[in-house]
Amino acid sequence: MAGTELFGQEERKEVMDVLETGVLFRYNHDAQRNGIFKAKIFEQEFGTYLGAKHTHFCASGTAADSLALACCGIGYGDEVIVPPYGFIAPIEAVLLAGAIPVFAEIDETLCLSPEGIEKAITPRTKAVLLIQVFGSMAKMDELVAVCNKHNLILVEDAAPALGGSYKGKMLGNFGKMSAFSFDYYKIITAGEGGAIATNDDEMYDRAHKYSDHGHDHIGEVRGAEQHPILGYNYRGSELGAAVVLAQLRKLPYMIEKQKKHQHILKQVLLEFPEVKLRLVPDVDGDSATFLSFFLPDNEKAIRTFEAFQKEGLSASYWYRNNFHYHRQWGHLKEMKSIFNLPLMKINNAPDYGKMEVPESDAIMQRLMMTQIMVNWSEEDLTMLTTKMRLALKIALKK
Ligand SMILES: Cc1ncc(COP(=O)(O)O)c(C=O)c1O
């Protein structure tokens, strides 16, 4: 991923600033920290990048999901519509909130479909947790309209699509609360870390308090602060914030390079009429971290996957492999929790073992994905396009 490819002097400098003060905690100790506040600066710059009024740095993307749900008042017995493709973390966050994940269908954007959401609504539905999957976006106009029509809160998990946008607005700036991850597998990374973003003052006020045991963060003496609400610890460290700050400043360069490289690989796909590109509602807003495309059927998708692997190309066939699609979520289907989740005590809770998302399955069976790197040279790209063409010719020959 881009962040790990470009890790360098800038990250080291930001981390050294923190280590020299000896204050690895984001709050207080003002005299000792010598003006060094990495989490605070990151939040300002991240807000500017997203065009969001507030952001808050936290421990992880999963923490950000939990924080977003909590701030939106989602708790025991509330239904939250979630996608079967993306990652299990936001679904775990819904379960830990005491709420009920309700799966809806995706469409060829690979994100929740507006029609799928509408079909999954019940009187208990409180929110939609949208994952902006692997670099690109859902049909945002229609999806936001469905949420507004049914008075549902939109929680946006933009962890896999940071740097993408829709009609000029950054992904992660559509939800009442949005979540991001900076784990090792994200476009910008601190190894671990996350953030929320919001344009709502009340949501932000809840977020910084809830993520720090309810501290109101007023005054300079932590021990003298008030705790107007119960909270938890989702705090991120100054060291993580320092790294992700340096990474954030590289993000525009990463996106520019990825777009250029994705465009070159896309041209190879377009030589094959049987190949269909993922539906991207705003092509200019694709962060281009990945290139996803469809083959005519399951068999050809598997053949393409195998041919890519044989050529040493990055390849993911999510329907069968990997951990990002519901078919691999056996622990959820069998409810293998080490403690009693609130959902287990709720009448008429869904049985995930019987989950059926046939439209999503049909889409995923045809899907292939390849990853885009920032540091590819002209020679790399020539070699990659040659290998891709060869792999597709082999896989698609009659
Ligand atoms: C969509 C999505 N949300 C949340 C997370 C969780 O992020 P973290 O690993 O930082 O907890 C991930 C991680 O892959 C993710 O893909």
PDBQT file of the ligand as one rigid body, heavy atoms in Angstrom, charges set to zero:
ROOT
HETATM    1  C1  LIG A 401     -13.924  -1.144   6.302  1.00  0.00    +0.000 C 
HETATM    2  C2  LIG A 401     -13.041  -1.259   7.490  1.00  0.00    +0.000 A 
HETATM    3  N1  LIG A 401     -13.439  -0.718   8.644  1.00  0.00    +0.000 NA
HETATM    4  C3  LIG A 401     -12.698  -0.817   9.767  1.00  0.00    +0.000 A 
HETATM    5  C4  LIG A 401     -11.506  -1.498   9.749  1.00  0.00    +0.000 A 
HETATM    6  C5  LIG A 401     -10.763  -1.675  11.029  1.00  0.00    +0.000 C 
HETATM    7  O1  LIG A 401      -9.615  -0.923  11.096  1.00  0.00    +0.000 OA
HETATM    8  P1  LIG A 401      -8.514  -1.261  12.215  1.00  0.00    +0.000 P 
HETATM    9  O2  LIG A 401      -7.728  -2.425  11.724  1.00  0.00    +0.000 OA
HETATM   10  O3  LIG A 401      -7.699   0.001  12.244  1.00  0.00    +0.000 OA
HETATM   11  O4  LIG A 401      -9.224  -1.503  13.480  1.00  0.00    +0.000 OA
HETATM   12  C6  LIG A 401     -11.033  -2.055   8.565  1.00  0.00    +0.000 A 
HETATM   13  C7  LIG A 401      -9.752  -2.769   8.533  1.00  0.00    +0.000 C 
HETATM   14  O5  LIG A 401      -9.379  -3.421   7.595  1.00  0.00    +0.000 OA
HETATM   15  C8  LIG A 401     -11.828  -1.941   7.394  1.00  0.00    +0.000 A 
HETATM   16  O6  LIG A 401     -11.461  -2.482   6.231  1.00  0.00    +0.000 OA
ENDROOT
TORSDOF 0
